[in-house]
Amino acid sequence: MAVTIQNSSQYAKASAVPPTLNAVTDWHGRVRKYFFDFTQSAAGDAGSLVYAVKIPAGKIRLYLPASRIYFSAMGTARTLDIGWLAYNTPDGTVVAADPNGLDDNVDVSSAGSVNPGGTIGTHETKLFDSREGVTLTLQVNDGTLPDAATFSGYFELVDD
């Protein structure tokens, strides 16, 4: 075996002659945080949704480890899924809703907080490419979403 030096795909693009631009969601994008604050009014059945934020149209990379969600105690055995509503890509292709596409079965029986992640894999980021933006959702399962339950937090993303 020998010591090797190899380039990432993004580094290879940037160091090529002439250089090729990397996607803004990979290099030189602007970091933004989308804050949300929510209080449930009247109990909701299991599967109730909270529309937390709507991220803008275009190519957006969501950074889950840099995002944070805080929650009040929901009650015994309650879990939280984090995902998105259906959206359209720029060419009109419909991407199906995925209520647990960002995280699945987060224990919210007691008050706490979580950095979402666990269903994406690898680097725990998600690249969205939408025509009208994407609504990120919180869904309480395995019991009711109690009256006066709260969520707050932020999603961190990179755009151009």
N, C-alpha and C positions, 0 to 999 in steps of 0.2 A: 504494500500500500504506500501511497505518497500523500503529502500534504497537497490539498487542492484549493484553488481560489476560483469561485464561480459567482456569477451575477444573478440577482433576482430578476424577474421579468421587468420590473419597473426601473431598476438600475441599468439594465442593458439598454432600455429605450433611451434613458437620459444620457448615457455615455456613448451612444452610437454617433457616427459621423455621416451625415448630419443627425443631430439628436431628433428623437420622436417624442412628442409630448405625451406624458402620462395623463390618465383621466384625473380630473380635478378631485374626484372622490378618493383617489389614491395618494396624490402629491399636491400640495399647495392649496388645498381647499380651505374654506372658512369653517371653523368650528362654531356650532350654534347649539344652544340649549333651549328646549321647549318645555317650559314649566306647566304643570297642571295642579289643580286643587279641586277636590270633589267631596261633597257630602250627600249621601243617599237620602231621598225624601220618600218615606213609606217603604216598607220591606219589599224586596223583589224575590221572585222564585229563583231556584237554582238555574244557572245559565244566564242570569241577568247580565247585561253588558253596560260598561261605562265607556263612553267615547272620550279618551284621555286627551289626545292632541291630533291635529291634522298637519302632517309634514307637507312641505311644498312639492309642487310638480317638478319633474326633471329627475336627474340622477342624484340620489341622496344615499349616503352610506351612514347607517345607524350603528353607533358604537354601544353595544349592550353593557360591557364592563364599566363604562364611564357613565352609564345611566343609573338612576336610583328611584325606587318606588317605596313610599312609606304607607303603612296601613294600620287602621285600628283593629282591635280584636273582632273577628267576624263570628266566632263561635266554634264549638267542637267539630273537628273533621272538615272544616271548610278549606277549599283550595282555590288558587287563583291561576288562571291562564292569561297569557299576554300575547296578543296577536294583532291582526289587522282585518279591516273590511275589504271586500272585493274592490279592485281598481282596474283601470285601463292603462296599458302601456302606450307609448307615443304612437304606435301603429294601429291602435284600437283593439289589440288582443286583451281579452278579459283575464285577469289573474284572480283566482278564487279567493274568497275570504279564508283565513286560517286563524281561528281564535286562539290557538296555542302555538303559533308559528315562531314566536320569540322566546317563550318560556312556558312550562307546563307543570301543573300540580305544585305550585308554591304554597307552602303551609301558611295560611293566614288565620288559623284558629286563635292565635294570640297576637297582640300588637307587635309590630316589628317593621323591618325594611329589607329590601333585597336589591341587589344588582341583577337585572334580568340576564338570562343566559341559560344555556343547557340544551336547547333544541336546535341551535344553529350549527354548532360544531366548529372545528378549526379555530379561527380567530375571534369567534363570537361577534361578528359584524354581519349586517344584512344590507345588501345593495338593492334599493328600490329604484325603478325607472318608470315613472307614471306620467300620465297626461294631465290629470287634475289634482294630484296629491293623493296621499294615503292617510286614512284615519287609523290610528293605533288604538287598540281596545284592551280593556281589562274585563275578564269574565270570572265571576264567582260561581263555583261548582260545589256539589256535595252538600248542599243546604242553602237556605235563603241568604240573600244579601240584606243584612239587618238595616232597619231604619236608623238613620244617623251614622251609619258606618262611613269612614272617611278614607280617601286615598289622596296622596299628594306626591310630588316628585318631579322628575325631569327626564327627558330623553336627550341624549347628546348625539349630534349628527354632523356630517360634513357635507357641504355643498359648494357650489362655485359662486 
